[in-house]
Amino acid sequence: MEDKVKKALSLFKNGKYEEALSLFIEMTEEDKLNPHLYSNIGLCYAKMGNDEEAEKNYLKALSIDANLPQTYINLADLYYKERRISDALQLLQQGAYELPENVGVLHYLARIYIEDKRYTEAIDVLDKVLDLSPKNPDAHWDLGMVYFELGDWNSAIANFEEVLEKLNNNELAYFQTALAYEANDEIDKAISNFLKAIAVNDKFPHAYKKAATLFMARGDIDDAIEYFEDYLKFDLHQEESASVKKIVESLKKKKMN
């Protein structure tokens, strides 16, 4: 049996899903109550695009053993793909009950709550995730995005800063942190983070425009002109380019007066 499992898993990893499926099904004849076999059968069907059979086998696996975190996640992923949000929530709530300390199941539950705009429940679950995994950057990111959506800028910033402790070379993390600082009227910190986003990725046009706009608002005309002109080097829509050029012309006239 062990050799067959290894062979089936090797076939699966090499994309030979039908061959792997046949072998997993064959093994259930020898071991009819092995939940891992049914979970792998479900995964094979999912890879082959047969969601109905995938669901059937995932559920069979969970009926034999309710403590299979990856099976909850795989089935929830199938439900999410089919936009069966209610089914995904119900499944993951069951998984969270059965496996209250499994970070993966809890985090996926939180993300489905976010998808369903159930932000209070999402915050509660993400707090549990962070109790179990205090420096989890993905959980801090999701929590930051929830607080940003709710307009709680201070809480959003606190979580985004936690993300940056782990991902200080991620332009999107700097950009989102900058947006939160901007919303909280902390313009200097917003500009600083937009510039850090550019330092990480100098092909990030939105960061140039945001930095330029804030420099302009702060009265730093030279810096505003510099970053607007850098922004104009990107492949912009004609209307956007024309609009920014007018702003630059206006700033240059203002500087001369």
C-alpha positions as CSV (number, residue, x, y, z in Angstrom):
1,M,0.0,0.0,0.0
2,E,2.8,2.4,0.9
3,D,4.5,1.9,-2.5
4,K,1.2,2.5,-4.3
5,V,0.6,5.7,-2.4
6,K,4.1,7.0,-3.3
7,K,3.5,6.1,-7.0
8,A,0.1,7.7,-7.0
9,L,1.4,10.9,-5.4
10,S,4.3,11.0,-7.9
11,L,1.9,10.6,-10.8
12,F,-0.2,13.5,-9.4
13,K,2.8,15.8,-9.0
14,N,3.7,15.1,-12.6
15,G,0.2,16.1,-13.8
16,K,-0.9,12.6,-14.6
17,Y,-4.2,13.0,-12.8
18,E,-6.2,10.2,-14.5
19,E,-3.5,7.6,-13.7
20,A,-3.2,8.8,-10.2
21,L,-6.9,8.7,-9.8
22,S,-7.1,5.1,-11.0
23,L,-4.5,4.1,-8.5
24,F,-6.1,5.9,-5.6
25,I,-9.5,4.3,-6.4
26,E,-7.8,0.9,-6.6
27,M,-6.4,1.4,-3.1
28,T,-9.8,2.1,-1.7
29,E,-10.7,-1.5,-2.5
30,E,-8.0,-2.6,0.0
31,D,-8.7,0.2,2.5
32,K,-12.3,1.4,2.3
33,L,-12.1,3.7,5.3
34,N,-8.9,5.6,4.6
35,P,-9.9,9.3,4.5
36,H,-6.7,10.4,2.9
37,L,-7.4,8.2,-0.2
38,Y,-10.8,9.8,-0.7
39,S,-9.3,13.3,-0.2
40,N,-6.7,12.6,-2.8
41,I,-9.4,11.2,-5.1
42,G,-11.3,14.4,-4.7
43,L,-8.1,16.4,-5.5
44,C,-7.6,14.4,-8.7
45,Y,-11.2,15.0,-9.8
46,A,-10.8,18.7,-9.0
47,K,-7.7,18.9,-11.2
48,M,-9.6,17.2,-13.9
49,G,-12.5,19.7,-13.7
50,N,-15.0,17.2,-12.3
51,D,-16.2,19.3,-9.3
52,E,-19.2,17.1,-8.6
53,E,-17.1,14.0,-8.0
54,A,-14.4,16.1,-6.2
55,E,-17.0,17.4,-3.7
56,K,-18.4,13.9,-3.2
57,N,-15.0,12.4,-2.3
58,Y,-13.9,15.3,-0.1
59,L,-17.2,15.0,1.9
60,K,-16.6,11.2,2.2
61,A,-13.1,11.8,3.5
62,L,-14.5,14.3,6.1
63,S,-17.3,11.9,7.1
64,I,-14.6,9.3,8.0
65,D,-12.2,11.8,9.7
66,A,-13.3,15.4,10.5
67,N,-9.7,16.4,11.4
68,L,-8.4,16.9,7.9
69,P,-7.4,20.6,7.5
70,Q,-6.3,20.4,3.9
71,T,-9.5,18.7,2.9
72,Y,-11.6,21.5,4.4
73,I,-9.4,24.0,2.5
74,N,-9.6,22.1,-0.8
75,L,-13.3,21.7,-0.7
76,A,-13.9,25.3,0.4
77,D,-11.7,26.4,-2.5
78,L,-14.0,24.4,-4.8
79,Y,-17.1,26.1,-3.3
80,Y,-15.4,29.5,-3.6
81,K,-14.6,28.9,-7.3
82,E,-18.3,28.0,-7.9
83,R,-19.3,31.1,-5.9
84,R,-21.0,28.9,-3.3
85,I,-20.1,31.3,-0.5
86,S,-22.7,30.0,1.9
87,D,-21.5,26.4,1.5
88,A,-17.9,27.5,1.9
89,L,-18.7,29.4,5.1
90,Q,-20.7,26.5,6.6
91,L,-17.9,24.0,5.8
92,L,-15.1,26.2,7.2
93,Q,-17.1,27.0,10.3
94,Q,-17.3,23.2,10.9
95,G,-13.6,23.0,10.2
96,A,-12.9,25.7,12.7
97,Y,-15.0,23.9,15.3
98,E,-13.2,20.6,14.7
99,L,-9.7,22.2,14.4
100,P,-9.8,25.4,16.5
101,E,-6.0,25.8,16.4
102,N,-5.4,25.2,12.7
103,V,-4.2,28.5,11.3
104,G,-4.9,27.5,7.7
105,V,-8.6,26.7,8.2
106,L,-9.2,29.7,10.4
107,H,-7.5,32.1,7.9
108,Y,-9.5,30.7,5.0
109,L,-12.7,31.2,7.1
110,A,-11.7,34.8,7.7
111,R,-11.1,35.4,4.0
112,I,-14.6,34.0,3.1
113,Y,-16.1,36.3,5.8
114,I,-14.3,39.2,4.1
115,E,-15.6,38.1,0.7
116,D,-19.1,38.0,2.2
117,K,-18.5,41.5,3.8
118,R,-19.0,40.0,7.3
119,Y,-16.2,42.2,8.7
120,T,-16.9,41.8,12.4
121,E,-16.7,38.0,12.1
122,A,-13.6,38.3,9.9
123,I,-11.9,40.4,12.6
124,D,-12.7,38.0,15.3
125,V,-11.3,35.0,13.4
126,L,-8.2,36.9,12.2
127,D,-7.5,37.9,15.9
128,K,-7.6,34.1,16.7
129,V,-5.1,33.5,13.8
130,L,-2.8,36.1,15.2
131,D,-3.1,34.7,18.7
132,L,-1.8,31.4,17.2
133,S,0.6,33.0,14.8
134,P,1.5,36.5,16.1
135,K,3.7,37.6,13.3
136,N,1.7,36.1,10.4
137,P,2.1,38.8,7.6
138,D,-0.9,37.5,5.6
139,A,-3.2,37.7,8.6
140,H,-2.0,41.2,9.4
141,W,-2.5,42.2,5.8
142,D,-6.1,40.9,5.7
143,L,-6.8,42.5,9.0
144,G,-5.3,45.8,7.8
145,M,-7.5,45.7,4.6
146,V,-10.6,45.0,6.7
147,Y,-9.9,48.0,9.0
148,F,-9.1,50.1,5.9
149,E,-12.4,49.2,4.4
150,L,-14.1,50.2,7.7
151,G,-12.3,53.5,7.9
152,D,-10.3,52.6,11.0
153,W,-7.1,54.1,9.7
154,N,-5.0,53.7,12.9
155,S,-5.8,50.0,13.1
156,A,-5.1,49.6,9.4
157,I,-1.8,51.3,9.7
158,A,-0.8,49.2,12.7
159,N,-1.4,46.0,10.8
160,F,0.3,47.2,7.6
161,E,3.4,48.2,9.6
162,E,3.5,44.6,11.0
163,V,3.4,43.4,7.4
164,L,6.3,45.6,6.5
165,E,8.4,44.1,9.3
166,K,8.3,40.9,7.4
167,L,8.0,42.1,3.8
168,N,10.1,45.2,3.6
169,N,10.8,44.6,-0.1
170,N,7.1,44.6,-1.2
171,E,6.0,47.6,-3.1
172,L,2.3,46.8,-2.7
173,A,2.7,46.7,1.1
174,Y,4.4,50.1,1.1
175,F,1.7,51.5,-1.3
176,Q,-1.2,50.3,0.8
177,T,0.5,51.6,4.0
178,A,0.9,54.9,2.3
179,L,-2.8,55.0,1.4
180,A,-3.7,54.4,5.0
181,Y,-1.4,57.2,6.2
182,E,-2.8,59.5,3.5
183,A,-6.4,58.7,4.7
184,N,-5.3,59.5,8.2
185,D,-3.9,62.9,7.1
186,E,-0.3,61.8,7.9
187,I,1.0,63.2,4.7
188,D,4.8,63.0,5.5
189,K,4.5,59.3,6.3
190,A,2.3,58.7,3.3
191,I,4.9,60.3,1.0
192,S,7.7,58.3,2.7
193,N,5.9,55.0,2.0
194,F,5.1,55.9,-1.6
195,L,8.8,56.7,-2.2
196,K,9.7,53.4,-0.5
197,A,7.3,51.6,-3.0
198,I,9.2,53.3,-5.8
199,A,12.6,52.4,-4.3
200,V,11.5,48.7,-4.4
201,N,9.9,48.9,-7.8
202,D,10.7,51.9,-10.0
203,K,8.2,50.7,-12.6
204,F,5.2,51.4,-10.3
205,P,3.4,54.3,-12.0
206,H,0.7,54.8,-9.4
207,A,3.2,55.4,-6.6
208,Y,4.8,58.2,-8.7
209,K,1.5,59.9,-9.2
210,K,0.4,59.6,-5.6
211,A,3.8,60.9,-4.4
212,A,3.6,63.8,-6.9
213,T,0.1,64.7,-5.8
214,L,1.0,64.8,-2.2
215,F,4.1,66.8,-2.8
216,M,1.9,69.3,-4.7
217,A,-0.6,69.4,-1.8
218,R,2.3,70.0,0.6
219,G,3.6,72.9,-1.6
220,D,6.8,71.1,-2.6
221,I,6.6,72.2,-6.2
222,D,10.0,71.0,-7.4
223,D,9.4,67.5,-6.0
224,A,5.9,67.5,-7.5
225,I,7.2,68.4,-10.9
226,E,9.9,65.7,-10.7
227,Y,7.6,62.9,-9.9
228,F,4.8,64.0,-12.3
229,E,7.4,64.0,-15.0
230,D,8.6,60.6,-14.0
231,Y,5.0,59.4,-14.1
232,L,4.6,60.8,-17.6
233,K,7.4,58.5,-18.8
234,F,5.1,55.5,-18.4
235,D,2.6,54.4,-21.1
236,L,-0.4,56.4,-20.0
237,H,-3.8,56.8,-21.7
238,Q,-3.8,59.9,-23.9
239,E,-6.3,61.8,-21.6
240,E,-4.4,61.0,-18.5
241,S,-1.1,62.1,-20.1
242,A,-2.7,65.4,-21.3
243,S,-4.2,66.0,-17.8
244,V,-0.9,65.5,-16.0
245,K,1.0,67.7,-18.5
246,K,-1.4,70.5,-17.8
247,I,-0.7,70.1,-14.1
248,V,3.1,70.2,-14.7
249,E,2.8,73.3,-16.8
250,S,0.7,75.0,-14.1
251,L,3.3,74.1,-11.5
252,K,6.1,75.4,-13.6
253,K,4.3,78.7,-14.1
254,K,3.6,78.9,-10.4
255,K,7.3,78.3,-9.7
256,M,8.3,81.2,-12.0
257,N,6.0,83.7,-10.4
